[in-house]
Amino acid sequence: MSYITVAAATLTSVPLDFKGNLARILESIKLAKEQGAKLRTGPELEVPGYGCLDHHLEGDTFLHSWEVVAQILNEPMIKDMLIDVGMGVRHRNVRYNCRVLLTYQHIYMIRPKMSLANDGLYREARHFTAWSKPRTTETYYLEKVVRDITGQRSVPIGDVVLSTMDTSVGCETCEELFTPSNPSTYMGLNGVEVILNSSASHAELRKLNTRLNLIQNCTRKLGGLYVYANATGVDGEARMMFDGSSMILCNGAVLGQSPQFSLKEVEVLTATIDLETIRSHRSSISRNVQGAAQPDYPRVECDLYLSRPADEIFISDTLHLSREIQLNIPDPMQEIYMAEAVYLWQYLTRSNLGGFFIALSGGLDSASVSLFVYGMAKVVLQSVKSGDERTLSELRRITGEKDLVPETPQDIVSRLLHTCYMGTVNSGEHTRSRAKRLAARIGAFHSDVNIDETVSAHEAIIKQAMNFEPKFQVEGGSVAENLAKQNIQARNRMIVAYELAQLSTTARKLPRAGTSLLVLSSGNVDEALRGYLTKYDCSSGDIAPLGSISKSDAKSFLAWCRDTWDMPIITEFLEARPSAELLPLSAGEQDDESESEMGFTYDELSTFGILRKVSLHPNHASRNDDPEPIAKRRGKQQWF
């Protein structure tokens, strides 16, 4: 028997936070060691932070990364452990996205990424170069800060694997898994038994299942232990979010999975297997002829044993082999709920502002964004009640209430969310009432204001400038006049929103008076694709939680909230006729936000959104043999 315990660390990776990233890495190593692991891997570029953008081009980013590695190397805790960390490495004046495999006061090898993510949200080729020499190594001359610790002048860099005293370890970084000819296939054929995949993979609906299928298929037909560690939390630009869910699989079976969305900065997943299960599996599948013919990989010799000694196995009362589990793949609405919650909380805590502001119109979109904040409060409360002191400390810091202990989500929402209904002479009582009652249900501080005076003041400026008074069409005005009179109302809402957001904590005499709120916009991706919106109204804000979610999915999310959170008031939002309420009541029932006025249905716009991102045959949406609605098949929809 050769029992080996491995660890996948899920970490929040903050760009250029070298001190914080080091602390999180060391905490993950500590937790891994406490759980008996002798091999630990973490997320992609975990040392400098994945989202450093053009800071990856700067020399001090590499210097500070090596300074972090030096501190890890000098940590006695890592004695007899193999540690895999991610950072940028500059070799012969070329920048590479690398994994550095090390132990106490010794570096074994550097393995550069061979396939870069350079589509969709990613631009890795701007910052790094792919290693283009298969099964080739070169000599990397170490920086003085680590040379003084290890006594080594150089280490191998390249497409190389590590041979320990009892097994072999190879690296496959993020995008490489998704390529047709992924490196782990050839490593596995060459006898590598443990594959480490370090990723910074962002949240997409149903992407988790795609990852699982790739890893399962790879390890099922090749055999082997696959340790997948993903980053978690908001990236540097806050335009996307990494969704965690690190996994450990062996021979196609899932042995462990960390949460897909979590408020924790450090989570460590471990699994224990008998290496003989890999060897037995491989001897019974159709890989041996190809394995025998596989060209050799360059190998670095490592004097570590990763498996437990036989006497330790027999006397241990706590050592248990990991068993296969069922992967937890959440419902898409649950994914949206958790993703939005973690995203909003991390953005808020990093910005150190006082909360959020939403122009709550009584319509579907702003209601969805309000419920995102309520969902965030539910997740924060759950974390606090589970004993997470860090979440409670962050909540107290943001609110300024040092002794706060929330009992309900509303306790949190009342302190962090200011909603406001901004009415005009053209507004209806039904929208005003819906906004007020929803704010009360979720616990928000709510304002109800009339902005007619500001609209009149702006129109007075136009009259002064051009001696011209625009009219609505129903009053005899032109189409241009009609649109201008509507848009000035909508744009004034944004101006009022920002001033209220800046003064809210001061006027309410909150503990952190003087701190601004983040303005949340409420535009959805369908209207943005169509261009069917007013620039600089509620479609503008500091962040756009709904900005890449379709109207169809927003409706589904609201229905899910109504049923899951017992909110019957949501039915009113789902059934209400959409209208911006910018036309005079004399114009009759307004049709200014309906599908007929827009010229497209929202389902059609959802289809366009999918076609924009993936290769989907236009007729696919109408195939009779596909019972699942097009709005549900959103395998490539990205958030944030």
Secondary structure, DSSP 8 states (H G I E B T S, - for coil): --EEEEEEEEEB--TT-HHHHHHHHHHHHHHHHHTT-SEEE--TTTTT-GGGGGGGGSHHHHHHHHHHHHHHHT-GGGTT-EEEEEEEEEETTEEEEEEEEEETTEEEEEEE-SS---STT--HHHH------TT-EEEEE--HHHHHHH--SEEEEES-EEE-SS-EEEE--GGGGGSTT-HHHHHHHTT--EEEEEE--B-BTTHHHHHHHHHHHHHHHH--EEEEEE-EEE-TTSS-EEE---EEEETTEEEEE--SS-S-SEEEEEEEEEHHHHHHHHHTSTTHHHHHHS----EEE-----B--HHHHHH-SS-------------HHHHHHHHHHHHHHHHHHHHT---EEEE--SSHHHHHHHHHHHHHHHHHHHHHHTT-HHHHHHHHHHH--TT----SHHHHHHHHEEEEEEE-TT--HHHHHHHHHHHHHHT-EEEEEE-HHHHHHHHHHHHHHHS-----GGGT--HHHHHHHHHHHHHHHHHHHHHHHHHHHHHTT-TTTT---EEE----HHHHHHT-S-TTSTT-SSB-TTTTS-HHHHHHHHHHHHHHTT-TTHHHHHHS------S-GGG-S--TTSHHHHTS-HHHHHHHHHHHHS---GGGGG-TT--S-GGG--TT-B--
